[in-house]
Amino acid sequence: MGGAAVMSFTIVIPDDSPPQIKGARALEDLKKYGEVKLYNTKTSSQEEFIERMKEAEVAINVRAYSKFIEEVFKSSPSLKLLSVLGTGTDNVDLEAATRYNVLVTNTPGFAKVAVAEHALALMLAVARQIALIDRQVKEGKWPRGLMTQLYGKTLGLIGLGAIGGQLAK
């Protein structure tokens, strides 16, 4: 009558530092699926990282500085899913994950809009000399001079992957 039962998992987010997940609505949604252990400090050693991971059934990797090496999988016998919050998996020993039957997922396209917007912001910052002018205004000067306008310029993009394609839009 009440719908399908939701399975309950021990979900570990071992590396939310600097905090990105803490306080997010998605964190509250995640708690519907089990106990969430959120760590918002960086570990001081691989041993401390392994300690954080040992009870995980599901892990969400937020930061690429966390290394999911063989010892992590070996010390986390209940771990079945590692979800990488980002596109890259170079911090994960994928062969070890396979040996320990851990499914590794990533999120292609994650932050593509934010990165494309940042690239555009950097172009504007350079064209408008924002850092230099900000410094001069703080020194009490009122800078004058012509700044580069982007209007009418041609932007060359090398590659139209997720980020380049978004920037082109």
MODELLER restraints for C-alpha pairs under 7 A, 6 or more apart:
rsr = mdl.restraints
at = mdl.atoms
rsr.add(forms.Gaussian(group=physical.xy_distance, feature=features.Distance(at['CA:6:A'], at['CA:33:A']), mean=6.61, stdev=0.5))
rsr.add(forms.Gaussian(group=physical.xy_distance, feature=features.Distance(at['CA:7:A'], at['CA:33:A']), mean=6.37, stdev=0.5))
rsr.add(forms.Gaussian(group=physical.xy_distance, feature=features.Distance(at['CA:8:A'], at['CA:33:A']), mean=5.09, stdev=0.5))
rsr.add(forms.Gaussian(group=physical.xy_distance, feature=features.Distance(at['CA:8:A'], at['CA:34:A']), mean=4.34, stdev=0.5))
rsr.add(forms.Gaussian(group=physical.xy_distance, feature=features.Distance(at['CA:9:A'], at['CA:33:A']), mean=6.15, stdev=0.5))
rsr.add(forms.Gaussian(group=physical.xy_distance, feature=features.Distance(at['CA:9:A'], at['CA:34:A']), mean=4.57, stdev=0.5))
rsr.add(forms.Gaussian(group=physical.xy_distance, feature=features.Distance(at['CA:9:A'], at['CA:35:A']), mean=6.38, stdev=0.5))
rsr.add(forms.Gaussian(group=physical.xy_distance, feature=features.Distance(at['CA:9:A'], at['CA:57:A']), mean=6.09, stdev=0.5))
rsr.add(forms.Gaussian(group=physical.xy_distance, feature=features.Distance(at['CA:9:A'], at['CA:58:A']), mean=6.89, stdev=0.5))
rsr.add(forms.Gaussian(group=physical.xy_distance, feature=features.Distance(at['CA:10:A'], at['CA:34:A']), mean=5.75, stdev=0.5))
rsr.add(forms.Gaussian(group=physical.xy_distance, feature=features.Distance(at['CA:10:A'], at['CA:35:A']), mean=5.02, stdev=0.5))
rsr.add(forms.Gaussian(group=physical.xy_distance, feature=features.Distance(at['CA:10:A'], at['CA:36:A']), mean=6.18, stdev=0.5))
rsr.add(forms.Gaussian(group=physical.xy_distance, feature=features.Distance(at['CA:10:A'], at['CA:55:A']), mean=7.00, stdev=0.5))
rsr.add(forms.Gaussian(group=physical.xy_distance, feature=features.Distance(at['CA:10:A'], at['CA:56:A']), mean=5.40, stdev=0.5))
rsr.add(forms.Gaussian(group=physical.xy_distance, feature=features.Distance(at['CA:10:A'], at['CA:57:A']), mean=5.29, stdev=0.5))
rsr.add(forms.Gaussian(group=physical.xy_distance, feature=features.Distance(at['CA:10:A'], at['CA:58:A']), mean=6.32, stdev=0.5))
rsr.add(forms.Gaussian(group=physical.xy_distance, feature=features.Distance(at['CA:11:A'], at['CA:34:A']), mean=6.73, stdev=0.5))
rsr.add(forms.Gaussian(group=physical.xy_distance, feature=features.Distance(at['CA:11:A'], at['CA:35:A']), mean=6.00, stdev=0.5))
rsr.add(forms.Gaussian(group=physical.xy_distance, feature=features.Distance(at['CA:11:A'], at['CA:36:A']), mean=4.73, stdev=0.5))
rsr.add(forms.Gaussian(group=physical.xy_distance, feature=features.Distance(at['CA:11:A'], at['CA:37:A']), mean=6.14, stdev=0.5))
rsr.add(forms.Gaussian(group=physical.xy_distance, feature=features.Distance(at['CA:11:A'], at['CA:56:A']), mean=5.73, stdev=0.5))
rsr.add(forms.Gaussian(group=physical.xy_distance, feature=features.Distance(at['CA:11:A'], at['CA:57:A']), mean=6.11, stdev=0.5))
rsr.add(forms.Gaussian(group=physical.xy_distance, feature=features.Distance(at['CA:11:A'], at['CA:58:A']), mean=4.72, stdev=0.5))
rsr.add(forms.Gaussian(group=physical.xy_distance, feature=features.Distance(at['CA:11:A'], at['CA:59:A']), mean=5.60, stdev=0.5))
rsr.add(forms.Gaussian(group=physical.xy_distance, feature=features.Distance(at['CA:12:A'], at['CA:36:A']), mean=5.83, stdev=0.5))
rsr.add(forms.Gaussian(group=physical.xy_distance, feature=features.Distance(at['CA:12:A'], at['CA:37:A']), mean=4.76, stdev=0.5))
rsr.add(forms.Gaussian(group=physical.xy_distance, feature=features.Distance(at['CA:12:A'], at['CA:38:A']), mean=6.12, stdev=0.5))
rsr.add(forms.Gaussian(group=physical.xy_distance, feature=features.Distance(at['CA:12:A'], at['CA:53:A']), mean=6.70, stdev=0.5))
rsr.add(forms.Gaussian(group=physical.xy_distance, feature=features.Distance(at['CA:12:A'], at['CA:56:A']), mean=5.54, stdev=0.5))
rsr.add(forms.Gaussian(group=physical.xy_distance, feature=features.Distance(at['CA:12:A'], at['CA:58:A']), mean=6.29, stdev=0.5))
rsr.add(forms.Gaussian(group=physical.xy_distance, feature=features.Distance(at['CA:12:A'], at['CA:59:A']), mean=4.75, stdev=0.5))
rsr.add(forms.Gaussian(group=physical.xy_distance, feature=features.Distance(at['CA:12:A'], at['CA:60:A']), mean=6.38, stdev=0.5))
rsr.add(forms.Gaussian(group=physical.xy_distance, feature=features.Distance(at['CA:13:A'], at['CA:37:A']), mean=6.11, stdev=0.5))
rsr.add(forms.Gaussian(group=physical.xy_distance, feature=features.Distance(at['CA:13:A'], at['CA:38:A']), mean=4.84, stdev=0.5))
rsr.add(forms.Gaussian(group=physical.xy_distance, feature=features.Distance(at['CA:13:A'], at['CA:39:A']), mean=6.15, stdev=0.5))
rsr.add(forms.Gaussian(group=physical.xy_distance, feature=features.Distance(at['CA:13:A'], at['CA:59:A']), mean=5.78, stdev=0.5))
rsr.add(forms.Gaussian(group=physical.xy_distance, feature=features.Distance(at['CA:13:A'], at['CA:60:A']), mean=5.01, stdev=0.5))
rsr.add(forms.Gaussian(group=physical.xy_distance, feature=features.Distance(at['CA:13:A'], at['CA:61:A']), mean=6.31, stdev=0.5))
rsr.add(forms.Gaussian(group=physical.xy_distance, feature=features.Distance(at['CA:14:A'], at['CA:38:A']), mean=6.25, stdev=0.5))
rsr.add(forms.Gaussian(group=physical.xy_distance, feature=features.Distance(at['CA:14:A'], at['CA:39:A']), mean=5.11, stdev=0.5))
rsr.add(forms.Gaussian(group=physical.xy_distance, feature=features.Distance(at['CA:14:A'], at['CA:52:A']), mean=6.22, stdev=0.5))
rsr.add(forms.Gaussian(group=physical.xy_distance, feature=features.Distance(at['CA:14:A'], at['CA:53:A']), mean=6.88, stdev=0.5))
rsr.add(forms.Gaussian(group=physical.xy_distance, feature=features.Distance(at['CA:14:A'], at['CA:61:A']), mean=6.95, stdev=0.5))
rsr.add(forms.Gaussian(group=physical.xy_distance, feature=features.Distance(at['CA:15:A'], at['CA:39:A']), mean=5.88, stdev=0.5))
rsr.add(forms.Gaussian(group=physical.xy_distance, feature=features.Distance(at['CA:15:A'], at['CA:40:A']), mean=6.15, stdev=0.5))
rsr.add(forms.Gaussian(group=physical.xy_distance, feature=features.Distance(at['CA:15:A'], at['CA:41:A']), mean=6.73, stdev=0.5))
rsr.add(forms.Gaussian(group=physical.xy_distance, feature=features.Distance(at['CA:15:A'], at['CA:42:A']), mean=6.11, stdev=0.5))
rsr.add(forms.Gaussian(group=physical.xy_distance, feature=features.Distance(at['CA:15:A'], at['CA:61:A']), mean=6.65, stdev=0.5))
rsr.add(forms.Gaussian(group=physical.xy_distance, feature=features.Distance(at['CA:15:A'], at['CA:62:A']), mean=5.94, stdev=0.5))
rsr.add(forms.Gaussian(group=physical.xy_distance, feature=features.Distance(at['CA:15:A'], at['CA:63:A']), mean=5.94, stdev=0.5))
rsr.add(forms.Gaussian(group=physical.xy_distance, feature=features.Distance(at['CA:15:A'], at['CA:66:A']), mean=6.82, stdev=0.5))
rsr.add(forms.Gaussian(group=physical.xy_distance, feature=features.Distance(at['CA:16:A'], at['CA:39:A']), mean=5.94, stdev=0.5))
rsr.add(forms.Gaussian(group=physical.xy_distance, feature=features.Distance(at['CA:16:A'], at['CA:40:A']), mean=4.49, stdev=0.5))
rsr.add(forms.Gaussian(group=physical.xy_distance, feature=features.Distance(at['CA:16:A'], at['CA:41:A']), mean=6.71, stdev=0.5))
rsr.add(forms.Gaussian(group=physical.xy_distance, feature=features.Distance(at['CA:16:A'], at['CA:62:A']), mean=5.87, stdev=0.5))
rsr.add(forms.Gaussian(group=physical.xy_distance, feature=features.Distance(at['CA:16:A'], at['CA:63:A']), mean=6.80, stdev=0.5))
rsr.add(forms.Gaussian(group=physical.xy_distance, feature=features.Distance(at['CA:17:A'], at['CA:40:A']), mean=4.82, stdev=0.5))
rsr.add(forms.Gaussian(group=physical.xy_distance, feature=features.Distance(at['CA:17:A'], at['CA:41:A']), mean=5.15, stdev=0.5))
rsr.add(forms.Gaussian(group=physical.xy_distance, feature=features.Distance(at['CA:17:A'], at['CA:42:A']), mean=5.72, stdev=0.5))
rsr.add(forms.Gaussian(group=physical.xy_distance, feature=features.Distance(at['CA:18:A'], at['CA:40:A']), mean=6.72, stdev=0.5))
rsr.add(forms.Gaussian(group=physical.xy_distance, feature=features.Distance(at['CA:19:A'], at['CA:40:A']), mean=5.70, stdev=0.5))
rsr.add(forms.Gaussian(group=physical.xy_distance, feature=features.Distance(at['CA:21:A'], at['CA:27:A']), mean=6.51, stdev=0.5))
rsr.add(forms.Gaussian(group=physical.xy_distance, feature=features.Distance(at['CA:43:A'], at['CA:49:A']), mean=5.86, stdev=0.5))
rsr.add(forms.Gaussian(group=physical.xy_distance, feature=features.Distance(at['CA:50:A'], at['CA:72:A']), mean=5.37, stdev=0.5))
rsr.add(forms.Gaussian(group=physical.xy_distance, feature=features.Distance(at['CA:50:A'], at['CA:75:A']), mean=6.80, stdev=0.5))
rsr.add(forms.Gaussian(group=physical.xy_distance, feature=features.Distance(at['CA:53:A'], at['CA:76:A']), mean=6.21, stdev=0.5))
rsr.add(forms.Gaussian(group=physical.xy_distance, feature=features.Distance(at['CA:54:A'], at['CA:75:A']), mean=5.68, stdev=0.5))
rsr.add(forms.Gaussian(group=physical.xy_distance, feature=features.Distance(at['CA:54:A'], at['CA:76:A']), mean=4.33, stdev=0.5))
rsr.add(forms.Gaussian(group=physical.xy_distance, feature=features.Distance(at['CA:55:A'], at['CA:76:A']), mean=6.25, stdev=0.5))
rsr.add(forms.Gaussian(group=physical.xy_distance, feature=features.Distance(at['CA:55:A'], at['CA:78:A']), mean=6.65, stdev=0.5))
rsr.add(forms.Gaussian(group=physical.xy_distance, feature=features.Distance(at['CA:56:A'], at['CA:76:A']), mean=6.53, stdev=0.5))
rsr.add(forms.Gaussian(group=physical.xy_distance, feature=features.Distance(at['CA:56:A'], at['CA:78:A']), mean=6.21, stdev=0.5))
rsr.add(forms.Gaussian(group=physical.xy_distance, feature=features.Distance(at['CA:56:A'], at['CA:79:A']), mean=5.34, stdev=0.5))
rsr.add(forms.Gaussian(group=physical.xy_distance, feature=features.Distance(at['CA:57:A'], at['CA:78:A']), mean=4.96, stdev=0.5))
rsr.add(forms.Gaussian(group=physical.xy_distance, feature=features.Distance(at['CA:57:A'], at['CA:79:A']), mean=3.97, stdev=0.5))
rsr.add(forms.Gaussian(group=physical.xy_distance, feature=features.Distance(at['CA:57:A'], at['CA:80:A']), mean=5.53, stdev=0.5))
rsr.add(forms.Gaussian(group=physical.xy_distance, feature=features.Distance(at['CA:57:A'], at['CA:81:A']), mean=6.74, stdev=0.5))
rsr.add(forms.Gaussian(group=physical.xy_distance, feature=features.Distance(at['CA:58:A'], at['CA:79:A']), mean=5.79, stdev=0.5))
rsr.add(forms.Gaussian(group=physical.xy_distance, feature=features.Distance(at['CA:58:A'], at['CA:80:A']), mean=6.07, stdev=0.5))
rsr.add(forms.Gaussian(group=physical.xy_distance, feature=features.Distance(at['CA:58:A'], at['CA:81:A']), mean=4.83, stdev=0.5))
rsr.add(forms.Gaussian(group=physical.xy_distance, feature=features.Distance(at['CA:58:A'], at['CA:82:A']), mean=5.94, stdev=0.5))
rsr.add(forms.Gaussian(group=physical.xy_distance, feature=features.Distance(at['CA:59:A'], at['CA:81:A']), mean=6.30, stdev=0.5))
rsr.add(forms.Gaussian(group=physical.xy_distance, feature=features.Distance(at['CA:59:A'], at['CA:82:A']), mean=4.79, stdev=0.5))
rsr.add(forms.Gaussian(group=physical.xy_distance, feature=features.Distance(at['CA:59:A'], at['CA:83:A']), mean=6.18, stdev=0.5))
rsr.add(forms.Gaussian(group=physical.xy_distance, feature=features.Distance(at['CA:60:A'], at['CA:82:A']), mean=5.87, stdev=0.5))
rsr.add(forms.Gaussian(group=physical.xy_distance, feature=features.Distance(at['CA:60:A'], at['CA:83:A']), mean=4.80, stdev=0.5))
rsr.add(forms.Gaussian(group=physical.xy_distance, feature=features.Distance(at['CA:60:A'], at['CA:84:A']), mean=5.92, stdev=0.5))
rsr.add(forms.Gaussian(group=physical.xy_distance, feature=features.Distance(at['CA:60:A'], at['CA:85:A']), mean=6.81, stdev=0.5))
rsr.add(forms.Gaussian(group=physical.xy_distance, feature=features.Distance(at['CA:61:A'], at['CA:83:A']), mean=6.06, stdev=0.5))
rsr.add(forms.Gaussian(group=physical.xy_distance, feature=features.Distance(at['CA:61:A'], at['CA:84:A']), mean=4.71, stdev=0.5))
rsr.add(forms.Gaussian(group=physical.xy_distance, feature=features.Distance(at['CA:61:A'], at['CA:85:A']), mean=5.80, stdev=0.5))
rsr.add(forms.Gaussian(group=physical.xy_distance, feature=features.Distance(at['CA:62:A'], at['CA:84:A']), mean=6.52, stdev=0.5))
rsr.add(forms.Gaussian(group=physical.xy_distance, feature=features.Distance(at['CA:62:A'], at['CA:85:A']), mean=5.20, stdev=0.5))
rsr.add(forms.Gaussian(group=physical.xy_distance, feature=features.Distance(at['CA:64:A'], at['CA:91:A']), mean=6.03, stdev=0.5))
rsr.add(forms.Gaussian(group=physical.xy_distance, feature=features.Distance(at['CA:66:A'], at['CA:91:A']), mean=6.69, stdev=0.5))
rsr.add(forms.Gaussian(group=physical.xy_distance, feature=features.Distance(at['CA:67:A'], at['CA:91:A']), mean=5.03, stdev=0.5))
rsr.add(forms.Gaussian(group=physical.xy_distance, feature=features.Distance(at['CA:67:A'], at['CA:92:A']), mean=6.11, stdev=0.5))
rsr.add(forms.Gaussian(group=physical.xy_distance, feature=features.Distance(at['CA:68:A'], at['CA:91:A']), mean=6.17, stdev=0.5))
rsr.add(forms.Gaussian(group=physical.xy_distance, feature=features.Distance(at['CA:68:A'], at['CA:92:A']), mean=4.65, stdev=0.5))
rsr.add(forms.Gaussian(group=physical.xy_distance, feature=features.Distance(at['CA:68:A'], at['CA:93:A']), mean=6.06, stdev=0.5))
rsr.add(forms.Gaussian(group=physical.xy_distance, feature=features.Distance(at['CA:69:A'], at['CA:92:A']), mean=6.27, stdev=0.5))
rsr.add(forms.Gaussian(group=physical.xy_distance, feature=features.Distance(at['CA:69:A'], at['CA:93:A']), mean=5.26, stdev=0.5))
rsr.add(forms.Gaussian(group=physical.xy_distance, feature=features.Distance(at['CA:70:A'], at['CA:93:A']), mean=6.62, stdev=0.5))
rsr.add(forms.Gaussian(group=physical.xy_distance, feature=features.Distance(at['CA:70:A'], at['CA:96:A']), mean=5.27, stdev=0.5))
rsr.add(forms.Gaussian(group=physical.xy_distance, feature=features.Distance(at['CA:73:A'], at['CA:97:A']), mean=6.50, stdev=0.5))
rsr.add(forms.Gaussian(group=physical.xy_distance, feature=features.Distance(at['CA:73:A'], at['CA:100:A']), mean=6.42, stdev=0.5))
rsr.add(forms.Gaussian(group=physical.xy_distance, feature=features.Distance(at['CA:79:A'], at['CA:102:A']), mean=6.40, stdev=0.5))
rsr.add(forms.Gaussian(group=physical.xy_distance, feature=features.Distance(at['CA:80:A'], at['CA:101:A']), mean=6.63, stdev=0.5))
rsr.add(forms.Gaussian(group=physical.xy_distance, feature=features.Distance(at['CA:80:A'], at['CA:102:A']), mean=4.52, stdev=0.5))
rsr.add(forms.Gaussian(group=physical.xy_distance, feature=features.Distance(at['CA:80:A'], at['CA:103:A']), mean=6.08, stdev=0.5))
rsr.add(forms.Gaussian(group=physical.xy_distance, feature=features.Distance(at['CA:81:A'], at['CA:102:A']), mean=5.36, stdev=0.5))
rsr.add(forms.Gaussian(group=physical.xy_distance, feature=features.Distance(at['CA:81:A'], at['CA:103:A']), mean=4.79, stdev=0.5))
rsr.add(forms.Gaussian(group=physical.xy_distance, feature=features.Distance(at['CA:81:A'], at['CA:104:A']), mean=5.98, stdev=0.5))
rsr.add(forms.Gaussian(group=physical.xy_distance, feature=features.Distance(at['CA:82:A'], at['CA:102:A']), mean=6.83, stdev=0.5))
rsr.add(forms.Gaussian(group=physical.xy_distance, feature=features.Distance(at['CA:82:A'], at['CA:103:A']), mean=6.16, stdev=0.5))
rsr.add(forms.Gaussian(group=physical.xy_distance, feature=features.Distance(at['CA:82:A'], at['CA:104:A']), mean=4.79, stdev=0.5))
rsr.add(forms.Gaussian(group=physical.xy_distance, feature=features.Distance(at['CA:82:A'], at['CA:105:A']), mean=6.34, stdev=0.5))
rsr.add(forms.Gaussian(group=physical.xy_distance, feature=features.Distance(at['CA:83:A'], at['CA:104:A']), mean=5.81, stdev=0.5))
rsr.add(forms.Gaussian(group=physical.xy_distance, feature=features.Distance(at['CA:83:A'], at['CA:105:A']), mean=4.78, stdev=0.5))
rsr.add(forms.Gaussian(group=physical.xy_distance, feature=features.Distance(at['CA:83:A'], at['CA:106:A']), mean=5.78, stdev=0.5))
rsr.add(forms.Gaussian(group=physical.xy_distance, feature=features.Distance(at['CA:84:A'], at['CA:105:A']), mean=5.95, stdev=0.5))
rsr.add(forms.Gaussian(group=physical.xy_distance, feature=features.Distance(at['CA:84:A'], at['CA:106:A']), mean=4.58, stdev=0.5))
rsr.add(forms.Gaussian(group=physical.xy_distance, feature=features.Distance(at['CA:84:A'], at['CA:107:A']), mean=6.73, stdev=0.5))
rsr.add(forms.Gaussian(group=physical.xy_distance, feature=features.Distance(at['CA:85:A'], at['CA:106:A']), mean=6.13, stdev=0.5))
rsr.add(forms.Gaussian(group=physical.xy_distance, feature=features.Distance(at['CA:85:A'], at['CA:107:A']), mean=5.93, stdev=0.5))
rsr.add(forms.Gaussian(group=physical.xy_distance, feature=features.Distance(at['CA:86:A'], at['CA:106:A']), mean=5.88, stdev=0.5))
rsr.add(forms.Gaussian(group=physical.xy_distance, feature=features.Distance(at['CA:86:A'], at['CA:107:A']), mean=5.09, stdev=0.5))
rsr.add(forms.Gaussian(group=physical.xy_distance, feature=features.Distance(at['CA:86:A'], at['CA:108:A']), mean=6.62, stdev=0.5))
rsr.add(forms.Gaussian(group=physical.xy_distance, feature=features.Distance(at['CA:86:A'], at['CA:110:A']), mean=5.48, stdev=0.5))
rsr.add(forms.Gaussian(group=physical.xy_distance, feature=features.Distance(at['CA:87:A'], at['CA:106:A']), mean=5.54, stdev=0.5))
rsr.add(forms.Gaussian(group=physical.xy_distance, feature=features.Distance(at['CA:87:A'], at['CA:107:A']), mean=5.27, stdev=0.5))
rsr.add(forms.Gaussian(group=physical.xy_distance, feature=features.Distance(at['CA:87:A'], at['CA:108:A']), mean=4.78, stdev=0.5))
rsr.add(forms.Gaussian(group=physical.xy_distance, feature=features.Distance(at['CA:87:A'], at['CA:109:A']), mean=6.81, stdev=0.5))
rsr.add(forms.Gaussian(group=physical.xy_distance, feature=features.Distance(at['CA:87:A'], at['CA:110:A']), mean=6.54, stdev=0.5))
rsr.add(forms.Gaussian(group=physical.xy_distance, feature=features.Distance(at['CA:97:A'], at['CA:103:A']), mean=6.98, stdev=0.5))
rsr.add(forms.Gaussian(group=physical.xy_distance, feature=features.Distance(at['CA:109:A'], at['CA:162:A']), mean=6.05, stdev=0.5))
rsr.add(forms.Gaussian(group=physical.xy_distance, feature=features.Distance(at['CA:112:A'], at['CA:162:A']), mean=6.11, stdev=0.5))
rsr.add(forms.Gaussian(group=physical.xy_distance, feature=features.Distance(at['CA:112:A'], at['CA:163:A']), mean=5.01, stdev=0.5))
rsr.add(forms.Gaussian(group=physical.xy_distance, feature=features.Distance(at['CA:112:A'], at['CA:166:A']), mean=6.90, stdev=0.5))
rsr.add(forms.Gaussian(group=physical.xy_distance, feature=features.Distance(at['CA:113:A'], at['CA:166:A']), mean=6.31, stdev=0.5))
rsr.add(forms.Gaussian(group=physical.xy_distance, feature=features.Distance(at['CA:115:A'], at['CA:163:A']), mean=6.70, stdev=0.5))
rsr.add(forms.Gaussian(group=physical.xy_distance, feature=features.Distance(at['CA:116:A'], at['CA:163:A']), mean=5.54, stdev=0.5))
rsr.add(forms.Gaussian(group=physical.xy_distance, feature=features.Distance(at['CA:116:A'], at['CA:166:A']), mean=6.07, stdev=0.5))
rsr.add(forms.Gaussian(group=physical.xy_distance, feature=features.Distance(at['CA:116:A'], at['CA:167:A']), mean=4.92, stdev=0.5))
rsr.add(forms.Gaussian(group=physical.xy_distance, feature=features.Distance(at['CA:127:A'], at['CA:147:A']), mean=6.51, stdev=0.5))
rsr.add(forms.Gaussian(group=physical.xy_distance, feature=features.Distance(at['CA:127:A'], at['CA:148:A']), mean=5.00, stdev=0.5))
rsr.add(forms.Gaussian(group=physical.xy_distance, feature=features.Distance(at['CA:127:A'], at['CA:149:A']), mean=6.62, stdev=0.5))
rsr.add(forms.Gaussian(group=physical.xy_distance, feature=features.Distance(at['CA:128:A'], at['CA:147:A']), mean=5.55, stdev=0.5))
rsr.add(forms.Gaussian(group=physical.xy_distance, feature=features.Distance(at['CA:128:A'], at['CA:148:A']), mean=6.27, stdev=0.5))
rsr.add(forms.Gaussian(group=physical.xy_distance, feature=features.Distance(at['CA:133:A'], at['CA:143:A']), mean=6.42, stdev=0.5))
rsr.add(forms.Gaussian(group=physical.xy_distance, feature=features.Distance(at['CA:136:A'], at['CA:142:A']), mean=6.90, stdev=0.5))
rsr.add(forms.Gaussian(group=physical.xy_distance, feature=features.Distance(at['CA:136:A'], at['CA:143:A']), mean=6.71, stdev=0.5))
rsr.add(forms.Gaussian(group=physical.xy_distance, feature=features.Distance(at['CA:157:A'], at['CA:164:A']), mean=6.62, stdev=0.5))
